[in-house]
Amino acid sequence: MGVRAIMKKYNLEYEDRDIINNPDIYAEMVEKSGQPLSPCVEIDGHMLADVSGEEVENWMLSNGLIESSSKEADAPTNAPCTDEEHEAMRSKTIRFF
């Protein structure tokens, strides 16, 4: 949820990929990131593996892709999803990758 919150905070378009319900997309994530943990975010060909929203925001800021914003994110950006949130995502067809 933290990565999505950062994308929304900066009004950035993104594509969710369903790694839970689609083994081919999960395999693609593992191949590209070199590890099995999520979320992974690919930005302009650069893979950020097993990252928090805060890490994604810091990477984009340090690479000049976004400018700092005082707008608040709509979810915690430095914490993993809870087990309950992961379970709820299993029923969705779209997930970050």
C-alpha positions as CSV (number, residue, x, y, z in Angstrom):
1,M,0.0,0.0,0.0
2,G,2.9,2.3,0.7
3,V,4.2,2.2,-2.9
4,R,0.8,2.9,-4.2
5,A,0.4,5.8,-1.8
6,I,3.6,7.4,-3.1
7,M,2.5,7.0,-6.7
8,K,-0.8,8.7,-5.8
9,K,0.9,11.4,-3.7
10,Y,2.8,12.5,-6.9
11,N,0.0,11.8,-9.3
12,L,2.1,9.2,-11.1
13,E,0.6,6.6,-13.4
14,Y,1.6,3.0,-12.6
15,E,0.7,-0.5,-13.5
16,D,-0.1,-3.1,-10.9
17,R,0.9,-6.7,-11.7
18,D,-0.8,-9.7,-10.0
19,I,2.0,-11.8,-8.6
20,I,-0.3,-13.8,-6.3
21,N,-2.7,-15.1,-8.8
22,N,-0.5,-15.2,-11.9
23,P,2.6,-17.5,-11.6
24,D,4.1,-16.1,-14.9
25,I,4.1,-12.6,-13.6
26,Y,5.6,-13.8,-10.3
27,A,8.4,-15.6,-12.3
28,E,9.0,-12.4,-14.3
29,M,9.4,-10.4,-11.1
30,V,11.8,-12.9,-9.7
31,E,13.8,-13.0,-12.9
32,K,14.0,-9.2,-13.2
33,S,14.6,-8.5,-9.5
34,G,16.8,-11.5,-8.7
35,Q,14.8,-12.3,-5.6
36,P,11.3,-13.4,-4.5
37,L,10.1,-10.6,-2.3
38,S,7.6,-7.9,-3.1
39,P,6.9,-5.2,-3.8
40,C,9.3,-4.6,-6.7
41,V,9.0,-1.5,-8.7
42,E,10.6,-1.0,-12.1
43,I,11.2,2.6,-13.1
44,D,12.7,3.4,-16.5
45,G,14.3,0.0,-16.6
46,H,15.8,0.2,-13.0
47,M,14.5,-2.4,-10.6
48,L,13.8,-1.5,-7.0
49,A,13.4,-4.9,-5.2
50,D,11.5,-5.5,-2.0
51,V,11.0,-1.8,-1.3
52,S,8.8,0.4,0.8
53,G,7.0,3.4,-0.5
54,E,9.5,5.6,1.4
55,E,12.4,3.9,-0.4
56,V,10.7,4.4,-3.8
57,E,10.0,8.1,-3.0
58,N,13.7,8.6,-1.9
59,W,15.0,6.9,-5.0
60,M,12.9,9.1,-7.3
61,L,13.8,12.2,-5.4
62,S,17.5,11.4,-5.5
63,N,17.3,10.7,-9.3
64,G,15.5,13.9,-10.1
65,L,12.3,12.1,-11.2
66,I,10.1,14.0,-8.8
67,E,10.3,17.1,-6.8
68,S,9.7,17.1,-3.0
69,S,6.1,17.5,-2.0
70,S,4.5,18.4,1.4
71,K,1.4,16.5,0.5
72,E,0.7,13.6,2.8
73,A,0.5,10.1,1.5
74,D,-2.8,8.3,2.1
75,A,-1.2,5.2,3.7
76,P,1.9,4.4,5.7
77,T,4.9,4.4,3.4
78,N,7.5,2.8,5.6
79,A,5.8,-0.3,6.7
80,P,5.0,-3.7,5.1
81,C,1.5,-4.8,4.5
82,T,-0.2,-6.7,7.3
83,D,-1.1,-10.4,6.9
84,E,-4.8,-9.3,6.7
85,E,-3.9,-6.8,3.9
86,H,-2.1,-9.6,2.0
87,E,-5.0,-11.9,2.4
88,A,-7.4,-9.2,1.1
89,M,-5.2,-8.7,-1.9
90,R,-5.5,-12.4,-2.9
91,S,-9.0,-11.8,-4.1
92,K,-8.0,-8.9,-6.3
93,T,-6.9,-9.4,-9.9
94,I,-4.3,-6.6,-9.9
95,R,-1.2,-6.3,-7.7
96,F,2.1,-4.4,-7.7
97,F,5.1,-6.3,-9.0
